[in-house]
Structures are given as structure tokens and as C-alpha cells.
Amino acid sequence: MRLAIKKGREPAVKKRGAAVKMRKLTAIAMMLALMLAALTGCSSISDGDKKDLIVVGFSQVGSESSWRVANSESMKQALSEEEGFELIFDDAKQKQENQYKAIRMFIQQQVDYIVLAPITENGWDDVLAEARQAGIPVIIVDRQVDVSNENLYTTWVGSDFLEEGKMATEWLGQELDKRGRSGENINILHIRGTEGATAQIFRTQGLQDAVDENPNWNIVRTLDGEYTEAKAYEVTKEYLEKIRDTGEKIDVIYSENDNMTFGVLKALDEEGIEYGGEEGIIVISFDAVKSSLERCLAGDITLCVECNPLHGPRVANLIRSLEAGDVPQKKSYIIDTFFSAESITEEMIKERPY
């Protein structure tokens, strides 16, 4: 009888010495594997277990602010392998075309879910239609999308940015009244976030609505800070230099996120302009990250309006709900609050997770 030997494979019959040697090597390999398993612990996930993980592709705006960094970390922790997920994280570096590429890459990889934190509201119809055609549910977080058909995404979770703006301006009206300035002309310097982003649209609307209701409130200038400290510093510094000898007065600074506020305060420091306290410019900031609350406690920032970035657990729960066959609400709003220089305490700051 002849043994058929397939091309590229070793013969089925080997010399006895080679077989014994192979068995010894196999035994050694098994011992090493057992030792490695003991060292790594029982929590390690086997290849078989990885097949059961829910694969999620997440397109993040970038890392332009402390808020955004906290948001990314929250998503990574909640969508970890230990929690039953495999997360594919993509940083768009604040370029919407990068988000288009990421979503199309997720579709090619046949992920189970796509999570999108959109840079701006517009321009999503085509790529979300591609995801829908591929049968991949899309969860929108933080900023919203303006699409022709709301069925292009499954659900959205984030803050009520218009309500944040209302909280800030209502507090401002009460604060001016308390200081005996409610009848004065109030000049407001507006530092705007990335134009077209949901937070920018509604925080700006909150301010504009309040100005419309208060004839003595005046927005002297709107500067585009693009949600970054560097840009806000640049445009504020340039503006302050232009008005240095004009006698133009600023009573309130309404800055649409903390990092922009830090840039504004740096520019004010360099110009020797007083802010905070009872006599300085009233500074209103949004997000309420820990470093902002510290400046609030110090009296530099007068009001911090909260915008909670910890969306990871919420997204994980939404996915689990979808896996169970449930239909979530189309939009889920988070309840935020605010902190004033009078109400903030060291204990509050210590308890802050971001």
C-alpha cells in the first residue's frame, strides 16, 4: 500500500525519534501555556469568548478639550472587553471627513453598532444611509445630527444645551439684580464654540433669547473660539488689543466651554483686566470640568454650567437594551446643573470624576 502525500504537507509516517521529540515539545508548550494562564489570572478572555463580544465602532470628535478627553475615557471604560464589548476607537481630529472615513471603515469591518459624536449637525445623510443599508444601528452621542430621515440613526443621548443656556442667563439676570445692576446697560463678550455644533447652536440661542428679552443687554462682539484654549486666547487677545484705547467696557463674558474660558482668562491677565469677584467681569463658562470648578472656587470664574461627559455607561446600557430587543427613546436628555462662586466647595471638587 502506498501512502498518498498531499503537496505541502509532511508524510503521515515519521521516524519514531522525531515523534517522541515532537511529543516532548508539545508537553513543554502545554506547561508554558498553563503557567502563562496562571500568571495572567482567570479574567483573561479566550478567543472563544472574544467571538461573543459586541463589536462597537466609535467615531470621536477629537481631544480638543478636557471635556472631550473625559468623554473618550468614559466610553473606553464602559465599552471594554471586561464589560462584554470590543471597541474600535477612532479620533477624527476635528475633521468631519475623517468621521465619514471612520464610519465607512466600521461598515466594512461589519461592526455590530456604530457610535458617533458628530462634529457638526449637518452633512450626515449619505454615510448614515450606508450604515442603515448595512443593517448597523447608529447611536449618536453629545452633539446631534440634522438629517432628512430620523430613521437613519437609532437613538441619541446627551445634554439639553438650550436648557444650559437658559440656566446661565437666568442666573445672570438674578446676579445683576442682586448687585443692583439690573437697570444698567450690560456689555457681553460672546466666545462661541465650533459653528454648527449642537452645543454651539443652542448655547448661543440661549444667550440670544435672553438678550432679546433684556433690551439693556448688548452682545458687543462674538468671537469664534472653536472649543479650544489656544484659539480662544488668540481671538480674545486680538480683540482686547483693538479696544484697549477705545474705552469700551466688558461686563460679562459668556464662553461656551471651559477650555475656551481658560484662553480668555489668560488674555485678560496679559491685558491687566480684572475679572471675577464683586468688581471684575462676570465670567460664565460651560462644561464644569474639575479645573474649571477650581477656578470658580478661587473666584476667577463666576458661574460654571455643567455638561456631563460620562456617556459611556449610558451608551453601553442602550446597546444592551437593543440586544434585548427593546426600542429606546429617540432622544434621551441628561439633567445638568450649575455651580457659582458662592456655592462651590472643595468637597464638590474632590468628588468630581472629571
Secondary structure, DSSP 8 states (H G I E B T S, - for coil): ------TTS--S---HHHHHHHHHHHHHHHHHHHHHHHHH-TT---HHHHTTSEEEEEEE--S-SHHHHHHHHHHHHHTSGGGTEEEEEEE-TT-HHHHHHHHHHHHHTT-SEEEE--SSSSS-HHHHHHHHHTT--EEEESS----S-GGGSSEEEEE-HHHHHHHHHHHHHHHHHHTT-TTS-EEEEEEE-STT-HHHHHHHHHHHHHHHH-TTEEEEEEEE-TT-HHHHHHHHHHHHHHSTTTT----EEEESSHHHHHHHHHHHHHHT--BSTTTSBEEEEEE--HHHHHHHHTTS-SEEEE-----HHHHHHHHHHHHTT----SEEEE---EEETTT--HHHHHH---
